[in-house]
């Protein structure tokens, strides 16, 4: 058995199923390029049968990537498999990933199929997928709640039909590590042809055990881990790529496997996912959280100053945390900016550098030092966005202890300027009310959060909003040294994302 674990990243597919985390094609392509730089072995680029938008995004990713395998998800139907192959057929290394549920509860209530019918459907799908490519993965949805002997039967049949990877998902996050490891061991021992395929695991985090279950499975013989950046995904999320990779990297003395991930790209990739999806990383998140390498207790600080290994089991630089002390300000030039952005993981074109540089100079005139978080906010505002239907042109707010808060706003709707004014309970409420009236939206504000990206009174403020309209949920994000302007930008961005979802409907494929 190889001691190398294949890293299968499903941020673009399963991760995108996080409420409000839908990405447009440009955002998916940018993230896919970064994932290839990170060194993931397989990128599950999407579910092409879900929508034309998903098909186009998967196709463009397949055309773009050269080293990483590009996988497309498909149910066990010929139409889904045709759609998947149509999207990835030009990939340098295409993979078709097909699945069907194998637990009794799913077969009885969802599929209304017998065990024999499920086996037959799985075999038919794998054989059909194999007619397009010899790189076929089969997943047994809700595998952790399936009968073990039936799982072995399904996997044996799928491998016999041509599957080169068979996947055991803990679809609902039900397993515990000892149980899951035992299940992996049982499958390895009781599936006669398991040596002809790679056994994969795909864990969800409903009980907070996704990473623990994945590591237990690897110890028991699984050699592919299906993961997402920052652990994003529907419900409580998926197994976190950074946690699995760094656990294997840091505890190589006890965990019998390794990956080929370029760990210095972990932190830049985490930041990019957070910016694109608008889902903030919790401060105490392992590996990539803001506090992951922060020390406040005096005893800890003293120990770290004497020897970082007293309280840090990993070097921050190992995961790509920038320790460069170069200060960027209004006197910095394009070369310094480009170099620093490359250190942060952004390899931008000349045109993109020009856009960022103009915004950078504008910000540098307002505050003394421009830090990494400022640059990321500029990039987000510049071109990690949906195609804008709404654009904020002008905002003027009046507020204070003796006046009723009022906002005067001008927005462009498909390039046509409209303006108006309105009142609210505070300056932000007034701005939101006025923008909503001008945009004609019936959306509901579900969440509103504000954070300072940097210290000091000149800090760049970042605002995240979550909007809901007719069952669609979208996240909006905005950043600006003026917090009220940041709020308005976030709200407008959320409205644009809602409009994108309206024109790019996604139907769910079921769960893996």
Protein Blocks (a to p, Z undefined) as FASTA:
>chain_A
ZZbdcdddfklmmmmmpghiaccfklmmmmmmmmmmnopabdcfbjfklpmklmmmmmmm
mmmpmkbccdddddfbfklmmmmmmmmmmpmbdcddddddfbfklmmmmnopafklmmmm
mmmmmmmmmmmpccdcdddehklmpcfklmmmmmmmmmmnopabdcdddfkopacfklmm
mmmmmmmmmmmklmmpccdddddfklopmmmmmmmmmmnopabdcddehhiaehjbpadf
klmmmmmmmmmmmmgcdcfbdfklmmmmmmmmmmmnopacdfklghjamklmgcfbfklm
mmmmmomklmpcbdfklnopafbfbdcdfkbcfklmmmmmmmnopacdfklmmmmmmmmm
mmmmmpmbdcfklmmmmmmmmmmccddfbdcfbdcddddjkbccdddddddeehiacddd
dddfbfklmmmmmmmmmnopabdcfbdcdddfbgcjkbccdddddddeehiacddddddf
blklmmmmmmmmmmmmmmmmmmmccddebjZZ
